[in-house]
C-alpha cells in the first residue's frame, strides 16, 4: 500500500519495517534489523559506548498500547471510507 503511493495509511498494528531501542529511543530500518540474528542498538552514548540494547520491532503485540490511538479516531471521524485489511479489529483497545 505504501509502495503503491497511498499517502494516508495508518498501520494500526505497527510495521515490521522499523524498530526502536526501548532504552534510548534510537530508530532503525529493516536493513539494520536484518543484519544480525538479534538486532541491537548501536547508538553511541556520551561515554563512547554503543547502547547495545535489543531492538523491538514496531509491531503492536498483545497487551501493547496502540500508538497515536486518538489521532486515528479523529481521522476516522473525517473519513468517507475505511478499508480494514489483515485484522478483525476485535482485540482491545480497538
C-alpha positions as CSV (number, residue, x, y, z in Angstrom):
1,X,0.0,0.0,0.0
2,X,2.8,2.5,0.8
3,X,4.9,1.4,-2.2
4,X,1.8,1.9,-4.4
5,X,1.7,5.6,-3.4
6,X,-1.0,5.7,-0.8
7,X,-0.5,8.7,1.3
8,X,-3.0,8.2,4.2
9,X,-2.1,4.8,5.6
10,X,-2.3,4.1,9.3
11,X,-0.7,0.8,10.3
12,X,-2.8,0.2,13.4
13,X,-0.8,-2.9,14.4
14,X,2.6,-1.3,13.5
15,X,5.1,-2.4,11.0
16,X,8.0,-4.9,10.9
17,X,9.8,-2.5,8.6
18,X,11.1,-0.4,11.5
19,X,12.3,-1.0,15.1
20,X,13.3,1.2,18.1
21,X,15.5,0.9,21.1
22,X,13.4,0.7,24.2
23,X,16.3,2.2,26.2
24,X,17.4,5.2,24.2
25,X,14.7,5.6,21.6
26,X,17.0,5.2,18.5
27,X,15.1,4.2,15.4
28,X,16.2,1.7,12.7
29,X,15.0,0.5,9.4
30,X,14.6,-3.1,8.2
31,X,18.2,-3.1,6.7
32,X,19.7,-2.7,10.2
33,X,17.3,-5.2,11.7
34,X,18.2,-8.0,9.3
35,X,22.0,-7.6,9.8
36,X,22.1,-9.6,13.0
37,X,20.3,-12.6,14.4
38,X,19.5,-10.5,17.5
39,X,19.5,-6.8,16.4
40,X,20.9,-4.4,18.9
41,X,21.1,-0.6,19.2
42,X,24.4,0.8,18.0
43,X,23.8,4.4,19.1
44,X,26.9,5.7,20.8
45,X,26.4,7.3,24.3
46,X,28.4,10.1,25.9
47,X,31.0,7.6,27.1
48,X,31.7,6.4,23.6
49,X,30.0,3.1,24.0
50,X,27.2,1.6,22.0
51,X,23.9,1.3,23.8
52,X,23.7,-2.4,22.9
53,X,20.0,-2.8,24.0
54,X,18.0,-5.4,22.0
55,X,15.7,-3.6,19.5
56,X,11.9,-4.1,19.5
57,X,10.1,-4.1,16.1
58,X,7.3,-1.5,15.7
59,X,4.7,-4.2,15.8
60,X,1.9,-4.0,18.4
61,X,2.0,-7.2,20.4
62,X,-0.9,-8.5,22.6
63,X,-1.2,-6.1,25.6
64,X,0.8,-3.3,24.0
65,X,-0.7,0.2,23.7
66,X,-1.6,1.4,20.2
67,X,0.4,4.5,19.3
68,X,-1.5,7.6,18.1
69,X,-4.8,6.0,19.0
70,X,-6.6,9.3,19.5
71,X,-5.3,10.6,16.2
72,X,-6.7,7.5,14.4
73,X,-10.2,8.2,15.8
74,X,-10.0,11.8,14.6
75,X,-9.1,10.6,11.1
76,X,-11.8,8.0,11.2
77,X,-14.4,10.6,12.0
78,X,-13.4,12.7,9.0
79,X,-13.2,9.8,6.6
80,X,-15.7,8.7,3.9
81,X,-14.2,5.3,3.5
82,X,-12.3,2.9,5.7
83,X,-10.5,-0.2,4.4
84,X,-9.6,-2.8,7.1
85,X,-7.0,-5.3,5.9
86,X,-5.4,-8.1,7.8
87,X,-7.2,-7.6,11.2
88,X,-10.5,-8.2,12.7
89,X,-10.2,-5.1,15.0
90,X,-11.7,-7.3,17.7
91,X,-8.9,-7.1,20.3
92,X,-8.8,-4.2,22.8
93,X,-8.2,-1.3,22.7
94,X,-9.8,-1.3,19.3
